[in-house]
Amino acid sequence: MAETAGRVLPVYLVADESASMTPVVDELNAGLQSLHDALLREPLAAAKVRFSIVGFSEDVIVHSALSDLRNATALPQLSVRAGTAYGVAFGLLIDRIPADVRALKREGFAVHRPAVFFLSDGQPTDPGEWEPVYAELVDRERNPTAPNIIACGIGEARAETILHVATRPEFAFVATPGVEVGFAIAEFCTALTRSVIRSGQAVGGDTAELVVERPDSFRMAVDVV
């Protein structure tokens, strides 16, 4: 049996780029840059992670294909557009994740189950349409590379919707009422950074464990519903 090049964890940030994000998109971009800086300071953990940035509104944009962030000089800037269609984001992942996993395996890597960190500040504008697309994405019988989804809601996002998006109840978080949205964004990015680094360290230690940090100033969605 051929030796593998090691185990890696594919991580996808799927971020809401609807118009309501306009006041806080700069905070989100700053948080992503901080994540990049932190990974560069943790090269052993970063080596075990491949990272992609996807933005969605009425359409979906892959801002950064799955890659080793140690080789990136800077991360792309997210922008805002109209709409909050969840279905376009999940539809893209149905095709993209299996292709990415196949590419990593061709490079000789063993691949941990992908993780999607989903952030939205509002309710989906495609009710009744996104749910069957989501169901196909997370069905592990039909889709062997079905990801773990960690969902975080801020602003007008409802706890029951975020709980539906997360693949496990303990992966669903909503900002505490009264917390300023820009501050919640910063807390989300900090938790994302910690989760990625700690997961990379776990994979590097051969435990292949996804570590999910609850953002400060967020609470479990299951406690709200």
Secondary structure, DSSP 8 states (H G I E B T S, - for coil): ----S-EEEEEEEEEE-BGGGGGGHHHHHHHHHHHHHHHHT-HHHHTTEEEEEEEESSSEEEEEEEE-GGG-SS------BS---HHHHHHHHHHHHHHHHHHHHHTT-EE---EEEEEESS--SSTTTHHHHHHHHH-TTT-TT--EEEEEE-TT--HHHHHHHSSSGGGEEEE-TT--HHHHHHHHHHHHHHHHHHHHHHHHTT---------TTEEEGGGT-
